[in-house]
Amino acid sequence: MIRIAIVGAGISGLAAAYALEQQDWGGTPPSIDLFEARDAIGGVIRTARWHEAVVEMGPDSMVDKPGGVVDLCRQLGLQSQLLPVNAEAKPPLWLRGDGWHDFPSTEVRSYTLDGGLELLPATLGDRLRHTAVYTQFRVVKVTRRGMEWFVDGSRVVAGPYHALIMAVPAWEVARIMDSEMPWLKDVQYHPRAVVGAVYAKGSFGSSGLINHTGFMVSPETGYGLTACTWLNVKWPYRSSDDVVLARTFWGPPGPDPQHWTDQEILQQHERALTSIVESHPAPLWTTLSRYEAAIPSMPPGFVAGTRRMAMDGQPYWSLLGPYLEGPGLSDCVRLAFEEADHLVGWLRTSTQV
């Protein structure tokens, strides 16, 4: 039986496992082991709730691209849960040192899921039939022995595997695979904090900003935050009419949020909304998420090395993740399905398995 190991149960790892299971194997399907260091699957997808209000603390939208995450939702039978961005809302703004400007972006092909984006990883996990998911399994190292891979945890060594997919951040791959791909250490990650807050309706009633989906903030303004989203405007079906849902982002290119306590970040959130928008009553509810390594960025002149190895004399390995082509969920899903096609093609023609 073919055995495949996937390290990382974020959207890339989950989509890869699902895509592999959907392949026509013409016989016995492979045995897939999916390893996740945290106690839950889903990676940066995190959904918080306050009564009927839904507050995304990670990505909040899915861009409809060919072969991407929206197509995956339809495959999973979630098409009735797909909700488009509010076409009547005003687009986001950009606060720079010289005042307000239009933000050069469009969200017309964006969707969310009714009930929260965490429905996507939960559904993927439920649909896996030939994949064993191991949470709270921190991979320390992967080792090659001939044409097989072994996955070393803190107390357990799993294997052997005929193929290995690394679906974790670049710095994690560099740590786990050691000297296999030194270029991964050049991919840069920065910390981020996200504040979600619920306010009573009318809390920002006199400000025209509340009619936009949100705003970006340049560092030279000195406010500290990098962006704010009015979730009840962007996704108006996400709450009852008596609340305002705000989400603010903290981190580079603004100040490093690791230097602040949780309480200090919440205080910064309130000060910024007061200064930028207007004075307002205290929130009815707040929540905070921290990310040690958020969206990756590449240094000037960065050139990625190979992300896949399928050569004679070496066992198969490949890389997945937002540092390869883009941070969006759609790009992660598309790469995962492309990887499944490539891996199956290699397995069918390889004389070493």
Salt bridges, closest charged atoms under 4 A:
ASP33 OD2 - ARG3 NH2 3.20
GLU56 OE2 - ARG238 NH2 3.40
ASP60 OD2 - LYS234 NZ 3.21
ASP60 OD1 - ARG247 NH2 3.24
ASP64 OD2 - ARG74 NH2 3.83
ASP71 OD1 - ARG74 NH1 3.17
ASP98 OD1 - ARG96 NE 3.86
ASP98 OD1 - HIS101 NE2 2.74
GLU107 OE2 - LYS234 NZ 3.21
GLU118 OE2 - ARG49 NH1 2.62
GLU172 OE1 - ARG175 NH2 2.79
GLU180 OE2 - ARG144 NH2 3.43
ASP256 OD2 - HIS259 NE2 3.96
ASP262 OD1 - ARG290 NE 2.71
GLU270 OE2 - HIS269 NE2 3.52
GLU270 OE1 - HIS280 NE2 2.60
GLU325 OE1 - ARG334 NH2 2.48
ASP331 OD2 - LYS65 NZ 3.44
ASP331 OD1 - ARG334 NH2 3.51
GLU338 OE2 - ARG334 NH1 3.03
GLU339 OE1 - ARG308 NE 3.00
